[in-house]
Amino acid sequence: MLTIALLLLAGFIVGVALTAMFALLYIGVIHAEAVRIVDTHLAGIAMPTAGPVMTMRQMV
């Protein structure tokens, strides 16, 4: 009985780990494609310059 419970728990953990790995891989592929699209779309457009960055240390 204990062996069956441990095998079920191990199978659940392995299943969750594999699902998470595939999900992160899929999200990474989508993100890389989105970055490529944005980079090629903005290739000829200059990005606006940002003003000075204020940090909490500078504000005090």
C-alpha positions in Angstrom: 0.0 0.0 0.0 2.8 2.4 0.9 4.7 1.5 -2.3 1.6 2.3 -4.4 1.2 5.6 -2.7 4.9 6.5 -3.2 4.7 5.5 -6.8 1.6 7.6 -7.4 3.4 10.6 -5.7 6.5 10.1 -7.7 4.5 9.9 -11.0 2.6 13.0 -10.0 5.8 14.9 -9.3 7.4 13.8 -12.6 4.3 14.7 -14.5 4.2 18.2 -13.0 7.9 18.7 -13.7 7.6 17.6 -17.3 4.5 19.7 -17.9 6.3 22.8 -16.4 9.4 22.2 -18.6 7.3 22.0 -21.8 5.2 25.0 -20.8 8.4 27.1 -20.1 9.9 25.9 -23.4 6.7 26.9 -25.3 6.6 30.3 -23.6 10.3 30.8 -24.4 9.7 30.1 -28.1 6.7 32.5 -28.2 8.7 35.2 -26.4 11.7 34.8 -28.8 9.4 35.1 -31.8 7.8 38.2 -30.3 11.2 39.8 -29.7 12.2 39.0 -33.3 9.0 40.5 -34.7 9.4 43.7 -32.6 13.1 44.0 -33.4 12.5 43.7 -37.2 9.5 46.0 -37.0 11.5 48.7 -35.2 14.6 48.3 -37.2 14.4 51.7 -38.9 12.7 53.6 -36.0 14.9 55.3 -33.4 13.7 54.7 -29.9 12.9 57.8 -27.9 15.5 58.9 -25.4 14.4 58.6 -21.8 14.8 61.3 -19.2 17.1 60.8 -16.2 16.2 57.9 -14.0 15.4 58.9 -10.4 16.2 56.4 -7.7 15.0 56.5 -4.1 18.5 57.3 -2.9 18.7 60.4 -5.2 15.2 61.6 -4.0 16.1 61.7 -0.3 
